[in-house]
Each structure stands twice: as structure tokens, then as C-alpha cells.
Amino acid sequence: MRLEKSGRGGKTVTAIYDLPADDGANEALCKALKTRCGTGGTLKDRVIEIQGDHRDRIEALLIERGLKVKRAGG
């Protein structure tokens, strides 16, 4: 999981990488993250992008679902 701004017109997104290959589960996870954070987001090529800096909320939800979380960057 890392925070990205590059190539996004100055907007910040929280990106979650290295997700399992199950697309159905990833779509459900993306929807749950968007609901928890109250913002938009997308799933592209097994990478979830959530608009804004929501690393703490996202980390808590991923740990609740039994996924390992490693923060990258700041």
C-alpha cells in the first residue's frame, strides 16, 4: 500500500498492490474500501486505487480481512 500523486494532476490516491488473483474478491474489497472511506476508487489490473489519503482506514480493513499490509513510502 502506498500513497501516490505522480501523473494524477496533483491529486492523491492510496494504491493497494499485490492483491490475490481472485477478481470477484478484489471487486468486493474495492467496494468495501470505498464505502469505509466514503470516497471513490477503482480496480485496475489487480491494483485498487482509492481517492485521497486513507491509509489508516484501509490498513485496518485489510487486517480485519486477514490480509498482510506493508506500507511503502511516506
C-alpha positions in Angstrom: 0.0 0.0 0.0 1.4 3.4 -0.9 0.4 7.0 -1.4 0.7 8.3 -5.0 0.5 11.7 -6.6 2.6 11.4 -9.7 0.8 11.6 -13.0 -2.6 12.4 -11.4 -2.7 16.2 -11.8 -1.7 16.7 -8.1 -4.5 14.6 -6.8 -3.6 12.0 -4.1 -4.6 8.3 -4.3 -3.9 5.4 -1.9 -2.9 2.4 -4.1 -3.1 -1.2 -2.8 -0.8 -3.6 -4.8 -0.1 -7.3 -4.8 -3.7 -8.4 -4.4 -4.7 -12.1 -4.8 -5.7 -13.2 -8.3 -9.5 -13.6 -7.4 -11.2 -10.8 -9.3 -14.5 -11.2 -7.6 -13.0 -10.9 -4.2 -10.9 -7.9 -5.3 -14.1 -6.1 -6.6 -15.8 -6.8 -3.3 -12.8 -5.5 -1.4 -12.7 -2.3 -3.6 -16.4 -1.7 -2.9 -15.9 -2.2 0.9 -12.9 0.2 0.9 -14.8 2.9 -1.0 -17.7 2.5 1.5 -15.4 2.6 4.6 -13.5 5.7 3.3 -16.6 7.5 1.9 -14.8 8.2 -1.4 -14.4 7.0 -4.9 -11.9 4.5 -6.3 -11.3 1.9 -8.9 -9.8 -1.5 -9.6 -7.3 -1.7 -12.4 -5.0 -4.7 -13.2 -5.2 -6.1 -9.6 -4.4 -2.7 -8.1 -7.0 -0.8 -6.1 -6.8 3.0 -6.1 -8.8 4.9 -3.5 -9.1 8.7 -3.9 -7.3 10.6 -1.1 -5.1 9.6 1.8 -6.9 6.9 3.7 -4.0 4.7 4.7 -5.1 4.2 8.3 -8.7 3.2 7.5 -7.5 0.9 4.6 -4.9 -0.8 6.7 -7.5 -1.5 9.5 -9.9 -3.1 7.0 -7.3 -5.2 5.3 -6.0 -6.5 8.6 -9.7 -7.3 9.6 -10.0 -9.4 6.4 -6.8 -11.3 7.2 -4.5 -9.7 4.6 -0.9 -8.7 5.3 -0.2 -5.0 5.0 3.1 -3.3 4.2 3.2 0.4 3.9 5.6 1.9 1.3 6.8 5.4 1.0 5.8 8.2 3.5 
